[in-house]
Amino acid sequence: MTRVLITGITGFAGGHLAAHLVERGCFDIYGAALDRGYGLDFLPGRVSVMLLNLQDPQAVETLLEEVQPQHIYHLAAQANVPAAWEDPWGTFENNVRPELNILRTMVRRNLDCRLLVVASNEIYGVVPPEQLPVNEDAPLRPVNPYGVSKAAQDLLALQYHLSHGLDVIRVRAFNHLGPRQSPQFVAASFARQIAEIEAGMRAPVLYVGNLEAKRDFTDVADVVRAYALLMEKGESGQAYNVGSGHAHSVRQLLDVLLSMSTISIRIEADPRRTRPVDAPLIVADITRLQRITGWQPTISFEESLRRVLAYWRDVVRQPGYQPG
């Protein structure tokens, strides 16, 4: 059995990754997170979870000494772009310090393990149309504090690979969606509003930000499958885009969800949901990922959104649910 540690295991992708690895049946899985998050209640019973602050170097050293992982999936992060605008330093510290603690412990303890670090398409910033789909050799030009923190994570992993020979895989994940995602993100926000409207919890008005932005959306189940394949087959030190290779506008996403709604809903713009800077279009070149793993997305954009809406319809029916 391969001993696996997933940081951020109580988050959106972390919980889905744990479930995927449990289903495969050949892993001894441990998780670390700051709090219960959105995913702890959904984790399989065969996963051991420890709550700790990964910004504490001693806590990280103790964790790695106890678990002795062979694979580390480092997913823990502050992942919300608007929150990063509100607290740039807190986001940078929260996203960079835990990874640095892991890397330094791997060096000090001479740990024989592979580390997969998850960055974001936000590290590419606004990419000129003629350079799309964007590949991993594109310059890093983040335009928001979250993107800066993820670029630092990506480069830090590369630096420790080059300077200390650590076995690291760098992932640049594009937008993903699915059940249990925080309503801070666009698909979950729209789906929750629709579910609450259908349940009579709010007026039939759905609030939106920029609908014209086009993003590369992939179902989280496909995303975590790509992570697992890269952990097994990825080239040490290399960076890999993880996305669908196709772009959909936020307006298209909204239209698909509205087409699944049982009642008529009016759309209203909310300036608070608009970012100071927003890339008009981003789409991944996933040639490198596919060449080395054979990975292909299996869940369509429409089916993924159907899963998101079904999840929120179930959530709002739960006793004691409070509308957002």
Summary of the structure (lengths in Angstrom):
residues: 324
radius of gyration: 19.3
end to end distance: 42.1
largest distance: 60.1
contacts: 1105
relative contact order: 0.14
helix: 44%
strand: 18%
